[in-house]
Each structure stands twice: as C-alpha cells, then as structure tokens.
Amino acid sequence: MIYLDYSASTPIDQRVADKWMSVETTYFANANSDHVLGRESKRINDESIRSIADYFKVLPKEVIITSSAVESNNTAIKGLALKYPLKRHIISSALEHASLIGALSFLDASDYKIETCPLDEEGRFDLVALDKMISSDTLLVTLIAVDSETGIRQPIEEAAKIAHQHGTLFHTDITQLVGKGHFDLTDIDMATASAHKVYGPKGVAVLIKKAKVPLIPLLHGGHSFTPYRASTPQNGLVAAYAYALKLSDLEFDERLLKVNQLNAYLKDKLSQIPEIHFNSNKHSIPHLFNLSIKGSRPEEGLAYFSNHGLCFSSKSACSGQEELSNSVYAITKDEKLAASSYRISLSHLTTTDELDTLVGVMKAYLKTL
Ligand SMILES: Cc1ncc(COP(=O)(O)O)c(C=O)c1O
C-alpha cells in the first residue's frame, strides 16, 4: 500500500516508539507517588515538559498535556466559556477542525453568538473584517493556523495581535503546522497540537495556555502535570511526544526540503492532466496537496484508489465524507470543486516512485469516469 494521508496521522518514528517503551517500562511508577520510584517518574516527566515547553518557546507551567487535539480544543473553548459566562460572542472560521466546530456548536445551543471570519480571495483570513467584528462582548477569537484540507497557512500571528488590540483572547489550532512550518506563539494565548501528526504516538497532545489566561478545567479529580487537567501522568507517551518534537526540530530543514521537492514533482506531473484542478495555492504548506477531479465523486474515487493500493482522503479524517468539503467550498465558493476534492498529504518519507504510481492510477481512474 502507498500511504499519502500523513495529515490524518503519521506513522510513529521508530526512535520515538523506542523512547516511549523505554520510559514507560523503566519509569512505570505514578509520578504523584511519594516514594523514590514516583519521584524518578516525576523527574522524567519534568524533563519531558521542559523539552515540550522549549519547543513551543513557552514556560513549563504553560504546557497542559491532554489525550488529543480534540480534547485540547474542547478544553480551550469550553474552559474559557465556563470562566467568563457573561461574554457570549466568539469569532471563528469555516476552516476549523470538527472538534473546534463541535465545541462551538455546543455553546451555540446555549445562547452564544458564533461568527465566522471571512476569507480573502486567496483563502486567508480577512484581517480587516476581523478587526471590525471584535466587540467588548467577544470572549475569544479562535482561528486555525493551517487549513487541514488545502494546507493554506493562515496569518495567525497578525490575527492574534488584532484580537489583543481589542483586549480579546486568541486561540489557534496549530496541529497541522507543527513540524511543517515555523510559528511564533508570543502573542497567542492558547494553542492546540497533537503528537500523532508529527511522528509521535496517538493518545497524547498539548494545549499551550499562557500563564495569565484563566481556564476552568474540564476534567476534575486527581492531580496531574497541571491543575488544568486531571489524570495519572502518561510518563512514556509524554516523553515520546517531547522526543518527536525534538526530532522534528533537528530535522526540520531536511524534511521540508524533501517535501518541497516532492510537491513540485507531483504538481508538475498532475498539471498536465486537464481534468484536475488544484485547490491548494501559493500559501499552502507543501505537505498538503488538494485537488478536484472533474466529474468525480470522492466516495467512489477513494474506493477506486484504495483498491489500487493508494491511501489518501477527500477531506479531513473527522469530517463526514458524504458532505461537501467545507474548506474547498469556503475558499473556492464552487460547489462542484468542493464535491469532487481529494487531499493528498506528503511526508519526507514519501518517494517519487510512490508519486509516479499515484499519477498512473489517477490517469486510469479518469478513463473510468
Ligand atoms: C487541525 C486539527 N485539529 C485537531 C485534530 C484532532 O487531533 P487528535 O486526533 O489528536 O484529536 C486534527 C486531526 O485530524 C487536526 O487536523
């Protein structure tokens, strides 16, 4: 099988898997236990948290370990809403992950006003419009850093500055950006990321929450790494996440160069096929390659590709596959493109041979339409 769905999940790096197992088996004691083995686990956890904090350039106390980016997004949105129940306006976007939309819909049902920041003609947040939308009732601006489907990199740092000019807090989901592009959290109050998108294990993620930002935890009972999320600390998983981030930093340039070359290679091959329209644009990270195939229905197309040994998706893995692509529609305003789009995601592990196979199978598929 050829895997081209790295934005849905990455295979764990063997070095990270080894780290996970060695920490989990050696430091198995509960880090909250007041005995020598518990203290050793705590020491290892403190090191992991420091390393994660260094990666994001924040303080260790600003790192909240969660089980998933879904949990981080829910904690950020609902935790803040619980803290400030009188502020009822939130600004978000049509490009958000299902977990962010889900948390906002939950609030919407209890009388919140959720507004969508419009996009400019290149699929990026319209910051002039955003500036006008924020009012004294705005609890939060939450905008994704990279659209999960088209890969369009969003101006989150500038958006955060605008939110702060109005005294409003800013959250961003950087899950699809970590390890793939640079970012600066200086002006960002909260940020969500997940280990399994960066060659780490599933089941561990982070919510970065700046020290000054108050939040009501969603999970109570039992001390963990921080007061913001209870449960026994996941010693091995957190060490593995810290290591995956460190490797992604150390190998950043070489991984990015490889993906840039692969993206250019694929674009060159596919641009010769007239039935294919590219939805990703010059702002997209090279890891995400979104295209629409004229006359194709993704439910059928994906089955064809899968039967021919190719694994990729039509949308973000958490959206209903039968619906239009939210992102492609928001960016192109074209229902046909949004109903026939595919998301191919590339990695430094991808090879040009794999891409040649992809192009060959796509050409054969077009003949079936
Ligand atoms: C932007 C974004 N946010 C959140 C998630 C959810 O991540 P997790 O699987 O860690 O809950 C994903 C994964 O699909 C994602 O792409």
The ligand as an ORCA input file, in Angstrom:
! r2SCAN-3c Opt
* xyz 0 1
  C      -6.339     20.734     12.777
  C      -6.664     19.517     13.592
  N      -7.109     19.672     14.847
  C      -7.416     18.620     15.616
  C      -7.275     17.338     15.155
  C      -7.617     16.181     16.056
  O      -6.437     15.596     16.521
  P      -6.488     14.365     17.543
  O      -6.579     13.147     16.701
  O      -5.211     14.447     18.317
  O      -7.669     14.565     18.408
  C      -6.807     17.125     13.859
  C      -6.679     15.743     13.320
  O      -7.323     15.357     12.389
  C      -6.495     18.241     13.060
  O      -6.051     18.095     11.805
*
